Amino acid sequence: MKTKPFLEAADVDTILAAACAHAQSNNWAVTVAVVDDGGHLLGLRRLDGAAPVSAHIAPAKAHTAAVGRRESKVYEDMINGGRTSFLSAPLVAGLLEGGVPILRDGHVLGAVGVSGVKSTEDAEIAKAGIAALA
């Protein structure tokens, strides 16, 4: 049987702390979500001032990135490019930029999803959180 790495609770705490610190250093009110490789929520932090809806969008972006094994921006670009039928794909609702998979040794361990500012900034925050694992 093969083995693979996985996210531990301490990893989730590290990601959330780093992502939130990056957001706060830019005065961005966001929600950050971390999910496992199956898209199941492991941790969520909603910063002061973040819109309530961001607590729904961030986990959806993370879920999409985890189960799709790629950044959620890929799906947004696909839909914006005219493949609107992808909107009917099952189990993927976070089809906006801001979901980033966590990769280690060729495995997707999960993903980080961020919502609350511009999509490019959401992705920047997610990547800052992931970078703290290195």
ZALUMKE-661902 format. One line per 2 residues: number of its first residue (from 1); their letters; for each residue x, y, z of N, C-alpha, C. Coordinates in steps of 0.05 Angstrom, whole numbers, plus 5000, padded with zeros to 4 digits. Layout:
<atoms>
NUM) a) X:Y:Z:X:Y:Z:X:Y:Z  ... $
</atoms>
This chain:
<atoms>
1) mk) 5017:4977:5000:5000:5000:5000:5018:5025:5000  5010:5044:4985:5025:5069:4984:5016:5088:5006 $
3) tk) 5033:5106:5013:5026:5126:5033:5029:5154:5020  5016:5173:5032:5018:5201:5023:5018:5220:5046 $
5) pf) 5029:5243:5043:5029:5263:5064:5000:5274:5067  4995:5285:5090:4969:5297:5095:4972:5321:5114 $
7) le) 4952:5338:5115:4953:5362:5132:4946:5354:5161  4962:5363:5179:4957:5360:5207:4945:5386:5219 $
9) aa) 4934:5384:5242:4922:5407:5255:4942:5431:5257  4967:5425:5263:4987:5446:5266:4992:5459:5238 $
11) dv) 4990:5443:5217:4994:5455:5190:4971:5474:5184  4947:5467:5191:4924:5484:5186:4927:5510:5202 $
13) dt) 4936:5508:5227:4940:5532:5243:4962:5550:5231  4983:5538:5220:5005:5553:5208:4995:5568:5183 $
15) il) 4980:5554:5166:4969:5566:5142:4950:5589:5149  4932:5584:5167:4913:5605:5174:4927:5630:5186 $
17) aa) 4946:5625:5203:4961:5647:5215:4976:5664:5194  4990:5650:5176:5005:5664:5156:4987:5679:5136 $
19) ac) 4966:5666:5128:4948:5679:5109:4935:5703:5121  4926:5700:5146:4913:5723:5159:4932:5745:5165 $
21) ah) 4957:5739:5172:4977:5760:5176:4982:5775:5150  4983:5761:5128:4988:5774:5102:4964:5792:5096 $
23) aq) 4940:5783:5100:4916:5799:5095:4916:5824:5113  4921:5820:5138:4921:5842:5157:4942:5863:5151 $
25) sn) 4965:5854:5141:4987:5873:5135:4979:5891:5112  4959:5883:5096:4949:5899:5074:4922:5911:5080 $
27) nw) 4913:5908:5105:4886:5918:5114:4863:5907:5097  4865:5880:5091:4845:5867:5076:4828:5850:5095 $
29) av) 4802:5855:5095:4783:5840:5111:4773:5816:5095  4782:5792:5102:4776:5768:5086:4769:5745:5105 $
31) tv) 4759:5724:5092:4756:5698:5105:4776:5679:5091  4790:5663:5108:4808:5643:5098:4798:5615:5106 $
33) av) 4797:5597:5087:4789:5569:5093:4810:5550:5084  4814:5529:5100:4832:5507:5093:4816:5481:5092 $
35) vd) 4820:5466:5071:4806:5440:5068:4826:5418:5063  4817:5393:5067:4834:5370:5061:4832:5363:5032 $
37) dg) 4845:5341:5024:4845:5333:4996:4817:5325:4985  4798:5320:5002:4771:5314:4994:4753:5338:4995 $
39) gh) 4764:5361:5002:4749:5386:5003:4734:5390:5029  4740:5375:5049:4727:5377:5075:4741:5399:5092 $
41) ll) 4725:5416:5104:4735:5439:5119:4751:5430:5143  4775:5440:5145:4793:5435:5168:4796:5460:5186 $
43) gl) 4793:5483:5174:4796:5508:5190:4786:5532:5174  4776:5551:5189:4765:5575:5177:4769:5599:5196 $
45) rr) 4778:5621:5184:4781:5645:5200:4770:5668:5185  4750:5682:5197:4738:5706:5185:4748:5730:5200 $
47) ld) 4764:5747:5186:4775:5770:5199:4754:5791:5204  4760:5808:5223:4741:5830:5230:4735:5847:5205 $
49) ga) 4710:5852:5200:4702:5868:5177:4697:5852:5152  4703:5827:5151:4698:5811:5127:4668:5806:5124 $
51) ap) 4658:5808:5100:4630:5804:5094:4621:5776:5102  4598:5773:5114:4588:5747:5121:4588:5726:5098 $
53) vs) 4582:5735:5074:4581:5717:5051:4609:5705:5046  4630:5719:5053:4657:5708:5049:4662:5682:5064 $
55) ah) 4648:5678:5085:4650:5653:5101:4638:5629:5086  4622:5635:5065:4612:5614:5048:4629:5611:5023 $
57) ia) 4638:5633:5012:4653:5632:4987:4681:5621:4991  4695:5628:5012:4723:5618:5016:4724:5587:5017 $
59) pa) 4707:5574:5033:4708:5544:5033:4700:5532:5006  4682:5545:4991:4675:5535:4965:4699:5537:4946 $
61) ka) 4713:5559:4947:4737:5561:4930:4758:5540:4937  4762:5536:4963:4781:5516:4972:4773:5488:4964 $
63) ht) 4747:5482:4967:4737:5456:4959:4742:5451:4929  4736:5471:4912:4740:5468:4884:4769:5463:4877 $
65) aa) 4787:5478:4890:4816:5474:4884:4826:5447:4894  4815:5437:4916:4824:5411:4926:4814:5388:4908 $
67) vg) 4788:5387:4903:4778:5364:4888:4785:5366:4858  4789:5390:4849:4797:5394:4821:4827:5392:4816 $
69) rr) 4842:5393:4838:4871:5390:4837:4885:5412:4821  4872:5436:4822:4884:5459:4808:4871:5485:4820 $
71) es) 4884:5507:4813:4873:5532:4823:4845:5537:4813  4828:5548:4829:4800:5553:4821:4799:5573:4797 $
73) kv) 4820:5589:4794:4821:5608:4772:4819:5594:4745  4828:5569:4743:4827:5554:4718:4798:5552:4709 $
75) ye) 4780:5547:4728:4752:5543:4722:4739:5570:4715  4746:5591:4729:4736:5618:4723:4744:5625:4694 $
77) dm) 4769:5620:4687:4779:5627:4660:4764:5610:4639  4759:5585:4645:4745:5567:4627:4717:5577:4621 $
79) in) 4703:5585:4642:4676:5595:4639:4676:5622:4625  4694:5640:4632:4696:5666:4619:4703:5663:4590 $
81) gg) 4717:5641:4583:4725:5636:4556:4703:5624:4539  4679:5620:4551:4657:5611:4535:4646:5584:4542 $
83) rt) 4661:5569:4558:4651:5542:4565:4632:5543:4589  4610:5556:4585:4591:5561:4607:4577:5535:4616 $
85) sf) 4578:5515:4600:4566:5489:4608:4579:5478:4633  4604:5487:4639:4618:5478:4663:4604:5487:4688 $
87) ls) 4587:5507:4686:4572:5516:4710:4554:5494:4721  4548:5474:4705:4531:5452:4713:4547:5428:4725 $
89) ap) 4573:5431:4727:4590:5409:4738:4582:5404:4767  4580:5379:4775:4572:5373:4803:4594:5378:4823 $
91) lv) 4587:5386:4847:4605:5389:4870:4625:5411:4868  4624:5428:4848:4643:5451:4847:4627:5477:4846 $
93) ag) 4628:5492:4867:4613:5517:4868:4631:5541:4870  4656:5538:4878:4674:5560:4881:4690:5564:4856 $
95) ll) 4677:5574:4835:4689:5576:4809:4701:5604:4804  4712:5616:4825:4724:5642:4823:4753:5640:4832 $
97) eg) 4771:5657:4823:4798:5657:4831:4800:5661:4862  4819:5648:4874:4822:5650:4903:4824:5624:4917 $
99) gv) 4821:5602:4903:4825:5575:4913:4852:5564:4903  4870:5555:4921:4896:5546:4912:4902:5519:4926 $
101) pi) 4909:5499:4910:4915:5473:4921:4942:5473:4937  4944:5456:4957:4968:5453:4972:4982:5428:4962 $
103) lr) 5005:5431:4950:5019:5409:4937:5044:5401:4953  5049:5375:4956:5073:5366:4969:5080:5339:4958 $
105) dg) 5104:5337:4947:5114:5311:4936:5096:5299:4915  5084:5316:4899:5067:5307:4878:5038:5300:4886 $
107) hv) 5032:5305:4912:5005:5300:4922:4991:5326:4929  4965:5326:4925:4949:5349:4934:4939:5342:4962 $
109) lg) 4948:5358:4981:4941:5353:5009:4915:5366:5017  4907:5385:5001:4883:5401:5007:4885:5427:4992 $
111) av) 4872:5448:5003:4872:5473:4989:4865:5496:5009  4872:5520:5000:4865:5544:5015:4847:5561:4997 $
113) gv) 4825:5570:5009:4807:5588:4994:4805:5614:5010  4805:5636:4995:4803:5663:5008:4781:5679:4993 $
115) sg) 4766:5694:5008:4746:5712:4997:4744:5737:5013  4741:5759:4998:4737:5785:5012:4749:5809:4998 $
117) vk) 4769:5805:4981:4781:5827:4966:4781:5819:4936  4797:5833:4920:4799:5825:4891:4808:5797:4889 $
119) st) 4799:5783:4869:4806:5754:4866:4836:5750:4865  4851:5767:4852:4880:5764:4851:4892:5767:4879 $
121) ed) 4881:5784:4895:4890:5788:4922:4882:5764:4940  4858:5753:4935:4850:5729:4949:4871:5706:4944 $
123) ae) 4878:5703:4919:4898:5682:4912:4925:5688:4925  4933:5713:4925:4958:5721:4938:4958:5713:4967 $
125) ia) 4937:5718:4981:4934:5711:5009:4936:5681:5013  4922:5666:4997:4922:5637:4998:4951:5626:4995 $
127) ka) 4965:5637:4975:4993:5628:4970:5011:5636:4993  5006:5659:5006:5022:5666:5029:5019:5646:5052 $
129) gi) 4995:5637:5055:4989:5617:5076:5003:5591:5070  5001:5582:5045:5014:5557:5037:5044:5559:5039 $
131) aa) 5056:5582:5032:5085:5585:5033:5096:5582:5061  5079:5586:5081:5088:5584:5109:5094:5554:5117 $
133) la) 5084:5536:5101:5090:5507:5106:5118:5499:5098  5130:5514:5081:5157:5506:5070:5178:5504:5091 $
</atoms>
